[in-house]
Amino acid sequence: APRVSPYPPCDSVCFYADADPLWVLGRGSILVFENVSPDAAGWRARIGGMDRPLLPLSNQRVYFQVPSSLAANTSTQALEIYHPSHPLRIVMTVRIMDNVTVCFGTWNQDFRQMIGYGNLARTGETVHVFLTGLRGVEAIPDGVPNPVDHLVPVSSPPDFIDPGAAQPLFFGLAPGLIGIQQLDLQIQRSFSRAAYTSIF
């Protein structure tokens, strides 16, 4: 059975109330499941009366795009991951919102290494942050790659915790990717300690 794996959050994606996990998901955002065997076809996701297949991302990962047509509200609902011929079902309690920023990772200037505690960004370096959960000023249908012939800025970008630490060069839909946004930052100085886990 697939195992859900939230990527390191730029803003919290998982809250806990009464010991029950509550997942807050943005409309049109991407949820990745890892440790899926290559022959595990047929797994599906069901939410809000919609039923969609989990799509391959690699030979060990599949993904689900939260339908953009779902209403954003404060009530919770069930997201069910299931296989028609498998007895195991994963049910997640979720809340759908318009803007929930989740970070997939940050790459260094030449895309050769990911930025992390063992590989910090240098002052003056440009880094590339890949996120999901934001929407562009131009609507892109679910399942359709972002445009590659022109850049689409995100609408209502979140504020930085430490705005003087980096200069945004581009904040928009990641060209050619589905449901992913890209933030290119030129590092001006070290981020404050609060930004080690969140830049927004």
Secondary structure, DSSP 8 states (H G I E B T S, - for coil): --EE-----SS--EEEETTEEEEEEETT-EEEEES--TT-TT-EEEETTEEEE-EESSSSEEEEE--TTS---SS-EEEEEE-TT-S--EEEEEEEES---EEEEEE-TTSSSB-BTTB---TT-EEEEEEES--BSS---TT----SSS--BBSS----SSGGGEEEEEEEE-TT-SS-EEEEEEE-S---GGGGT---
